[in-house]
Amino acid sequence: MRWFDAPHLPHGWECGYLIEDRTKTLLCGDLFTQAAPTSGLTESDILGPSEAFRQAMDYFSHTKHSGQLLEKLASVEPATLACMHGSAWHGDAPGCCVRLPRSGLDKLRPG
């Protein structure tokens, strides 16, 4: 297991993430929260439902470092995203991490 500090991503200065190296599972907390009923593990889209929930709740901190922090998480090449709220997701997890700021997070951040 490895720990990655990620202050204010998505909220709270104490945020951070664990990756389990053997299975390449990133325990990603609230990054990809999904509100709809979900299954245990999916390969279906989680970014769209997560973004819809985030847009409605606006719970991200809008940190200017979000892109860098997400790229750092992507660089460990997770295979599975284990979400705190919603389905775990298996697929191009690094790609999902780097698409997150482009999906609307940057638009919300103050200039």
Stockholm file with secondary structure:
# STOCKHOLM 1.0

chainA/1-111         MRWFDAPHLPHGWECGYLIEDRTKTLLCGDLFTQAAPTSGLTESDILGPSEAFRQAMDYFSHTKHSGQLLEKLASVEPATLACMHGSAWHGDAPGCCVRLPRSGLDKLRPG
#=GR chainA/1-111 SS CEEEECTTSSSSTTCEEEEETTTTEEECTTTTCCCSCCCSEECSCCHHHHHHHHHHHCCSCCCTTHHHHHHHHHHTCCSEEECSSSCEEESCHHHHHHHHIIIIIHHHSCC
#=GC SS_cons         CEEEECTTSSSSTTCEEEEETTTTEEECTTTTCCCSCCCSEECSCCHHHHHHHHHHHCCSCCCTTHHHHHHHHHHTCCSEEECSSSCEEESCHHHHHHHHIIIIIHHHSCC
//
